[in-house]
Amino acid sequence: MVTNELFRQCLSAIPQEQRAEFDLSYGIAERLDAVLKKKGITQHELACRLGKRDSEVSKWLTGRHNFTTSTIARIEQAIGDKLIQISK
């Protein structure tokens, strides 16, 4: 995921709970980016599908956005693919 050594050192100083939240946010952003590339969907096109600004989609892809389950569900519908897989 993150390859910068200084960044990894800083990350190791973050409490475990916050690190787990960080990992989830970045994981969702990475998955979204991968699906968009796989399907040839641009950030602009996703923004249009969701009635959002391009800048909001760009923020999502930084991994620093706190996604709600509602937002994740709307994105999944718009891209026709899962961002999070829940085991039953």
C-alpha positions in Angstrom: 0.0 0.0 0.0 2.2 2.9 1.2 5.9 2.6 0.2 7.5 5.7 1.7 9.6 4.5 4.7 9.3 7.8 6.7 5.5 7.6 6.2 5.5 4.0 7.5 7.5 5.1 10.6 5.0 7.9 11.3 2.2 5.4 10.7 3.6 3.0 13.3 3.3 5.7 16.0 -0.5 6.0 15.4 -2.7 4.1 17.8 -4.0 0.7 16.5 -7.6 1.8 16.2 -6.7 4.9 14.1 -4.4 2.8 12.0 -7.2 0.3 11.3 -9.5 3.2 10.2 -6.7 4.6 8.0 -6.2 1.1 6.4 -9.9 0.8 5.6 -10.1 4.3 4.1 -7.1 3.7 1.9 -8.2 0.2 1.0 -11.6 1.5 -0.2 -9.9 4.3 -2.2 -7.5 1.8 -3.8 -10.3 -0.6 -4.7 -12.4 2.3 -6.2 -9.4 3.4 -8.2 -8.8 -0.2 -9.5 -12.4 -0.7 -10.5 -12.6 2.7 -12.3 -9.5 1.8 -14.3 -10.7 -1.7 -15.0 -14.1 -0.5 -16.3 -12.7 2.6 -18.0 -14.8 5.0 -15.9 -13.3 8.4 -15.4 -13.5 10.4 -12.1 -15.6 12.9 -14.0 -18.0 10.3 -15.2 -18.4 8.8 -11.7 -19.1 12.3 -10.4 -21.8 12.8 -13.0 -23.4 9.4 -12.3 -23.6 10.4 -8.6 -24.5 14.0 -9.0 -21.2 15.0 -7.2 -18.4 17.5 -8.0 -15.2 16.1 -9.6 -13.3 17.4 -6.6 -15.3 15.2 -4.2 -14.5 12.1 -6.2 -10.9 13.2 -6.3 -11.0 13.5 -2.5 -12.4 10.0 -2.2 -9.4 8.6 -4.2 -6.9 10.2 -1.8 -7.9 7.7 0.9 -8.6 10.4 3.5 -12.3 10.4 3.1 -14.5 8.9 5.9 -16.9 6.9 3.8 -20.3 6.2 5.1 -22.1 2.9 4.2 -24.6 5.0 2.3 -21.9 6.6 0.1 -20.2 3.2 -0.4 -23.6 1.7 -1.5 -24.2 4.6 -3.9 -20.7 4.3 -5.4 -21.1 0.5 -5.8 -24.4 1.0 -7.7 -22.8 3.7 -9.9 -19.8 1.5 -10.9 -21.6 -1.8 -11.0 -19.1 -3.5 -8.7 -18.4 -4.1 -5.0 -15.9 -2.0 -3.0 -16.3 -4.1 0.1 -17.0 -7.8 0.2 -18.9 -9.0 3.3 -18.7 -12.7 4.2 -21.9 -14.4 5.2 
